[in-house]
Amino acid sequence: MTLDRAQTPLERERAGIVTIYQEFNLLPEMSVAENMYVGREPVRCGLIDWSTLHRHSTRILSTLGLQIDSRAAVRTLTVGEQQMVETPRQ
């Protein structure tokens, strides 16, 4: 896939290219998992599937080499950890 201006943001995301903003867009009182999936939570029978949400979040965090509890409130993380949590959200 060539990277030219004609690509859509979705095509760039699929290629693994994301924008990292200097200002955080995290919700500090929500959990790491909730922040990672805000607006696109997995659902089952019309309700948020919390076990899937946390399982997927934990797997993603693990692939980044992070040992962060997906249920931890974002406000309890270091700035570096918050940056890493925000990365997969993009």
OpenMM code with the backbone's topology and positions (N, CA, C; nanometers):
from openmm import Vec3, app, unit

residues = "MET THR LEU ASP ARG ALA GLN THR PRO LEU GLU ARG GLU ARG ALA GLY ILE VAL THR ILE TYR GLN GLU PHE ASN LEU LEU PRO GLU MET SER VAL ALA GLU ASN MET TYR VAL GLY ARG GLU PRO VAL ARG CYS GLY LEU ILE ASP TRP SER THR LEU HIS ARG HIS SER THR ARG ILE LEU SER THR LEU GLY LEU GLN ILE ASP SER ARG ALA ALA VAL ARG THR LEU THR VAL GLY GLU GLN GLN MET VAL GLU THR PRO ARG GLN".split()
positions = [
    Vec3(0.0851, -0.1176, 0.0000),
    Vec3(0.0000, 0.0000, 0.0000),
    Vec3(0.0895, 0.1236, 0.0000),
    Vec3(0.0714, 0.2103, -0.0971),
    Vec3(0.1494, 0.3331, -0.0997),
    Vec3(0.0831, 0.4373, -0.0115),
    Vec3(0.1650, 0.5239, 0.0455),
    Vec3(0.1132, 0.6265, 0.1361),
    Vec3(0.1089, 0.7599, 0.0627),
    Vec3(-0.0034, 0.7907, 0.0038),
    Vec3(-0.0192, 0.9184, -0.0630),
    Vec3(-0.1380, 0.9924, -0.0036),
    Vec3(-0.1559, 1.1148, -0.0448),
    Vec3(-0.2623, 1.1992, 0.0104),
    Vec3(-0.4018, 1.1486, -0.0253),
    Vec3(-0.4126, 1.0610, -0.1220),
    Vec3(-0.5435, 1.0121, -0.1639),
    Vec3(-0.6020, 0.9113, -0.0659),
    Vec3(-0.5195, 0.8588, 0.0229),
    Vec3(-0.5698, 0.7594, 0.1173),
    Vec3(-0.6618, 0.8224, 0.2200),
    Vec3(-0.7571, 0.7442, 0.2622),
    Vec3(-0.8487, 0.7884, 0.3667),
    Vec3(-0.7858, 0.7621, 0.5030),
    Vec3(-0.8343, 0.8284, 0.6083),
    Vec3(-0.7837, 0.7989, 0.7431),
    Vec3(-0.7979, 0.6514, 0.7803),
    Vec3(-0.9063, 0.5875, 0.7365),
    Vec3(-0.9261, 0.4456, 0.7670),
    Vec3(-0.8189, 0.3603, 0.6992),
    Vec3(-0.7850, 0.3920, 0.5758),
    Vec3(-0.6791, 0.3182, 0.5055),
    Vec3(-0.5448, 0.3365, 0.5751),
    Vec3(-0.5183, 0.4559, 0.6215),
    Vec3(-0.3932, 0.4804, 0.6942),
    Vec3(-0.3914, 0.4027, 0.8256),
    Vec3(-0.5057, 0.3992, 0.8955),
    Vec3(-0.5138, 0.3237, 1.0208),
    Vec3(-0.4884, 0.1758, 0.9949),
    Vec3(-0.5454, 0.1235, 0.8898),
    Vec3(-0.5245, -0.0184, 0.8557),
    Vec3(-0.3782, -0.0466, 0.8234),
    Vec3(-0.3074, 0.0546, 0.7743),
    Vec3(-0.1650, 0.0396, 0.7437),
    Vec3(-0.0792, 0.0563, 0.8689),
    Vec3(-0.1442, 0.0858, 0.9823),
    Vec3(-0.0711, 0.0984, 1.1082),
    Vec3(-0.0237, 0.2391, 1.1383),
    Vec3(-0.0738, 0.3363, 1.0656),
    Vec3(-0.0337, 0.4756, 1.0868),
    Vec3(-0.1418, 0.5455, 1.1672),
    Vec3(-0.1038, 0.6013, 1.2810),
    Vec3(-0.1992, 0.6725, 1.3654),
    Vec3(-0.1425, 0.8087, 1.4025),
    Vec3(-0.2298, 0.8992, 1.4374),
    Vec3(-0.1902, 1.0309, 1.4839),
    Vec3(-0.1841, 1.0284, 1.6352),
    Vec3(-0.0756, 1.0766, 1.6910),
    Vec3(-0.0618, 1.0875, 1.8353),
    Vec3(-0.0636, 1.2360, 1.8689),
    Vec3(-0.1669, 1.2784, 1.9377),
    Vec3(-0.1817, 1.4192, 1.9711),
    Vec3(-0.1048, 1.4514, 2.0985),
    Vec3(-0.0570, 1.5752, 2.1107),
    Vec3(0.0178, 1.6145, 2.2294),
    Vec3(-0.0724, 1.6232, 2.3516),
    Vec3(-0.1956, 1.6634, 2.3310),
    Vec3(-0.2888, 1.6726, 2.4430),
    Vec3(-0.3683, 1.5432, 2.4502),
    Vec3(-0.3823, 1.4917, 2.5711),
    Vec3(-0.4558, 1.3677, 2.5897),
    Vec3(-0.6052, 1.3890, 2.5677),
    Vec3(-0.6668, 1.2885, 2.5127),
    Vec3(-0.8115, 1.2881, 2.4959),
    Vec3(-0.8717, 1.1763, 2.5790),
    Vec3(-0.8050, 1.1426, 2.6883),
    Vec3(-0.8511, 1.0349, 2.7751),
    Vec3(-0.9496, 1.0877, 2.8785),
    Vec3(-1.0335, 0.9995, 2.9265),
    Vec3(-1.1289, 1.0323, 3.0321),
    Vec3(-1.0725, 0.9748, 3.1622),
    Vec3(-1.0150, 1.0595, 3.2479),
    Vec3(-0.9373, 1.0124, 3.3626),
    Vec3(-1.0124, 0.9268, 3.4631),
    Vec3(-1.1413, 0.9427, 3.4763),
    Vec3(-1.2169, 0.8654, 3.5748),
    Vec3(-1.2625, 0.7305, 3.5212),
    Vec3(-1.2479, 0.7113, 3.3922),
    Vec3(-1.2869, 0.5830, 3.3320),
    Vec3(-1.1672, 0.4887, 3.3314),
    Vec3(-1.1952, 0.3614, 3.3131),
    Vec3(-1.0885, 0.2611, 3.3125),
    Vec3(-1.0061, 0.2694, 3.1839),
    Vec3(-0.8922, 0.2024, 3.1875),
    Vec3(-0.8061, 0.1928, 3.0706),
    Vec3(-0.8852, 0.1312, 2.9545),
    Vec3(-0.9518, 0.0196, 2.9794),
    Vec3(-1.0289, -0.0491, 2.8751),
    Vec3(-1.1399, 0.0402, 2.8193),
    Vec3(-1.2103, 0.1092, 2.9067),
    Vec3(-1.3189, 0.1974, 2.8606),
    Vec3(-1.2636, 0.3070, 2.7707),
    Vec3(-1.1481, 0.3617, 2.8070),
    Vec3(-1.0863, 0.4646, 2.7254),
    Vec3(-1.0406, 0.4098, 2.5907),
    Vec3(-0.9902, 0.2891, 2.5893),
    Vec3(-0.9417, 0.2302, 2.4644),
    Vec3(-1.0555, 0.2030, 2.3667),
    Vec3(-1.1751, 0.1771, 2.4179),
    Vec3(-1.2876, 0.1390, 2.3324),
    Vec3(-1.4035, 0.2389, 2.3343),
    Vec3(-1.3829, 0.3564, 2.3893),
    Vec3(-1.4928, 0.4526, 2.3994),
    Vec3(-1.5539, 0.4789, 2.2609),
    Vec3(-1.6837, 0.4629, 2.2531),
    Vec3(-1.7551, 0.4846, 2.1281),
    Vec3(-1.7608, 0.3648, 2.0365),
    Vec3(-1.6876, 0.2592, 2.0699),
    Vec3(-1.6882, 0.1380, 1.9871),
    Vec3(-1.6777, 0.0132, 2.0750),
    Vec3(-1.7465, 0.0177, 2.1876),
    Vec3(-1.7471, -0.0925, 2.2838),
    Vec3(-1.8106, -0.2175, 2.2226),
    Vec3(-1.7547, -0.3348, 2.2534),
    Vec3(-1.8193, -0.4577, 2.2055),
    Vec3(-1.9519, -0.4774, 2.2793),
    Vec3(-2.0531, -0.5167, 2.2058),
    Vec3(-2.1845, -0.5362, 2.2672),
    Vec3(-2.2343, -0.6778, 2.2439),
    Vec3(-2.3163, -0.7215, 2.3361),
    Vec3(-2.3829, -0.8513, 2.3262),
    Vec3(-2.5238, -0.8312, 2.3790),
    Vec3(-2.6202, -0.8649, 2.2996),
    Vec3(-2.7618, -0.8482, 2.3361),
    Vec3(-2.7935, -0.7032, 2.3723),
    Vec3(-2.7301, -0.6100, 2.3035),
    Vec3(-2.7572, -0.4687, 2.3245),
    Vec3(-2.6885, -0.4054, 2.4443),
    Vec3(-2.6068, -0.4816, 2.5171),
    Vec3(-2.5357, -0.4304, 2.6349),
    Vec3(-2.3852, -0.4425, 2.6135),
    Vec3(-2.3096, -0.3580, 2.6797),
    Vec3(-2.1638, -0.3666, 2.6695),
    Vec3(-2.1182, -0.5023, 2.7209),
    Vec3(-2.0351, -0.5671, 2.6423),
    Vec3(-1.9782, -0.6970, 2.6798),
    Vec3(-1.8469, -0.6698, 2.7539),
    Vec3(-1.8574, -0.6553, 2.8856),
    Vec3(-1.7428, -0.6141, 2.9675),
    Vec3(-1.6300, -0.7152, 2.9646),
    Vec3(-1.6617, -0.8436, 2.9644),
    Vec3(-1.5541, -0.9434, 2.9645),
    Vec3(-1.4744, -0.9363, 2.8342),
    Vec3(-1.5417, -0.9196, 2.7225),
    Vec3(-1.4727, -0.9056, 2.5939),
    Vec3(-1.3920, -0.7767, 2.5914),
    Vec3(-1.4501, -0.6691, 2.6422),
    Vec3(-1.3817, -0.5395, 2.6464),
    Vec3(-1.2493, -0.5508, 2.7216),
    Vec3(-1.2526, -0.6110, 2.8392),
    Vec3(-1.1305, -0.6227, 2.9201),
    Vec3(-1.0336, -0.7255, 2.8625),
    Vec3(-1.0852, -0.8333, 2.8066),
    Vec3(-0.9978, -0.9350, 2.7467),
    Vec3(-0.9216, -0.8770, 2.6280),
    Vec3(-0.9912, -0.8058, 2.5405),
    Vec3(-0.9262, -0.7460, 2.4235),
    Vec3(-0.8279, -0.6374, 2.4659),
    Vec3(-0.8666, -0.5564, 2.5624),
    Vec3(-0.7782, -0.4492, 2.6096),
    Vec3(-0.6507, -0.5061, 2.6697),
    Vec3(-0.6641, -0.6092, 2.7508),
    Vec3(-0.5478, -0.6718, 2.8135),
    Vec3(-0.4547, -0.7298, 2.7077),
    Vec3(-0.5109, -0.7907, 2.6047),
    Vec3(-0.4288, -0.8473, 2.4966),
    Vec3(-0.3521, -0.7374, 2.4230),
    Vec3(-0.4193, -0.6265, 2.3926),
    Vec3(-0.3536, -0.5153, 2.3233),
    Vec3(-0.2429, -0.4568, 2.4102),
    Vec3(-0.2714, -0.4347, 2.5366),
    Vec3(-0.1704, -0.3813, 2.6276),
    Vec3(-0.0497, -0.4746, 2.6342),
    Vec3(-0.0749, -0.6027, 2.6359),
    Vec3(0.0321, -0.7018, 2.6410),
    Vec3(0.1201, -0.6948, 2.5163),
    Vec3(0.0581, -0.6781, 2.3990),
    Vec3(0.1370, -0.6693, 2.2751),
    Vec3(0.2247, -0.5448, 2.2737),
    Vec3(0.1855, -0.4431, 2.3510),
    Vec3(0.2665, -0.3216, 2.3637),
    Vec3(0.3719, -0.3351, 2.4734),
    Vec3(0.3732, -0.4504, 2.5393),
    Vec3(0.4693, -0.4724, 2.6463),
    Vec3(0.4319, -0.4047, 2.7763),
    Vec3(0.3032, -0.3721, 2.7921),
    Vec3(0.2567, -0.3027, 2.9119),
    Vec3(0.1875, -0.3995, 3.0059),
    Vec3(0.2196, -0.3894, 3.1318),
    Vec3(0.1505, -0.4687, 3.2330),
    Vec3(0.0625, -0.3747, 3.3144),
    Vec3(-0.0424, -0.3270, 3.2501),
    Vec3(-0.1369, -0.2334, 3.3105),
    Vec3(-0.2701, -0.3059, 3.3239),
    Vec3(-0.3329, -0.2914, 3.4392),
    Vec3(-0.4651, -0.3504, 3.4609),
    Vec3(-0.5675, -0.2740, 3.3774),
    Vec3(-0.6381, -0.3435, 3.2907),
    Vec3(-0.7366, -0.2777, 3.2042),
    Vec3(-0.8510, -0.2156, 3.2835),
    Vec3(-0.8668, -0.2564, 3.4103),
    Vec3(-0.9728, -0.2012, 3.4945),
    Vec3(-0.9271, -0.0786, 3.5744),
    Vec3(-0.7977, -0.0466, 3.5683),
    Vec3(-0.7444, 0.0679, 3.6427),
    Vec3(-0.7959, 0.1985, 3.5847),
    Vec3(-0.8229, 0.2945, 3.6719),
    Vec3(-0.8632, 0.4276, 3.6259),
    Vec3(-0.7433, 0.4940, 3.5589),
    Vec3(-0.7664, 0.5586, 3.4463),
    Vec3(-0.6587, 0.6232, 3.3714),
    Vec3(-0.5847, 0.7246, 3.4575),
    Vec3(-0.6533, 0.7908, 3.5488),
    Vec3(-0.5896, 0.8934, 3.6327),
    Vec3(-0.4781, 0.8369, 3.7196),
    Vec3(-0.4750, 0.7039, 3.7398),
    Vec3(-0.3726, 0.6429, 3.8243),
    Vec3(-0.2453, 0.6087, 3.7470),
    Vec3(-0.2462, 0.6266, 3.6155),
    Vec3(-0.1321, 0.5914, 3.5311),
    Vec3(-0.0316, 0.7050, 3.5209),
    Vec3(0.0925, 0.6700, 3.4917),
    Vec3(0.1932, 0.7720, 3.4635),
    Vec3(0.1625, 0.8350, 3.3283),
    Vec3(0.2253, 0.9477, 3.2999),
    Vec3(0.2043, 1.0152, 3.1714),
    Vec3(0.2442, 0.9222, 3.0565),
    Vec3(0.3561, 0.8530, 3.0703),
    Vec3(0.4003, 0.7600, 2.9667),
    Vec3(0.3010, 0.6484, 2.9435),
    Vec3(0.2455, 0.5952, 3.0514),
    Vec3(0.1449, 0.4906, 3.0380),
    Vec3(0.0191, 0.5441, 2.9715),
    Vec3(-0.0192, 0.6662, 3.0058),
    Vec3(-0.1367, 0.7263, 2.9428),
    Vec3(-0.1141, 0.7425, 2.7920),
    Vec3(0.0070, 0.7821, 2.7531),
    Vec3(0.0368, 0.7948, 2.6107),
    Vec3(0.0236, 0.6603, 2.5399),
    Vec3(0.0704, 0.5549, 2.6046),
    Vec3(0.0614, 0.4225, 2.5437),
    Vec3(-0.0836, 0.3736, 2.5370),
    Vec3(-0.1636, 0.4092, 2.6349),
    Vec3(-0.3058, 0.3719, 2.6333),
    Vec3(-0.3769, 0.4450, 2.5203),
    Vec3(-0.3395, 0.5684, 2.4973),
    Vec3(-0.4060, 0.6463, 2.3940),
    Vec3(-0.3677, 0.5987, 2.2543),
    Vec3(-0.2506, 0.5437, 2.2367),
    Vec3(-0.2037, 0.4998, 2.1053),
    Vec3(-0.2988, 0.4013, 2.0384),
    Vec3(-0.3394, 0.2916, 2.1038),
    Vec3(-0.4285, 0.1980, 2.0346),
    Vec3(-0.5695, 0.2515, 2.0111),
    Vec3(-0.6068, 0.3582, 2.0789),
    Vec3(-0.7406, 0.4168, 2.0600),
    Vec3(-0.7542, 0.4736, 1.9203),
    Vec3(-0.6446, 0.5246, 1.8665),
    Vec3(-0.6482, 0.5914, 1.7375),
    Vec3(-0.6831, 0.4923, 1.6349),
] * unit.nanometer
topology = app.Topology()
chain = topology.addChain("A")
for resn in residues:
    res = topology.addResidue(resn, chain)
    for name in ("N", "CA", "C"):
        topology.addAtom(name, app.Element.getBySymbol(name[0]), res)
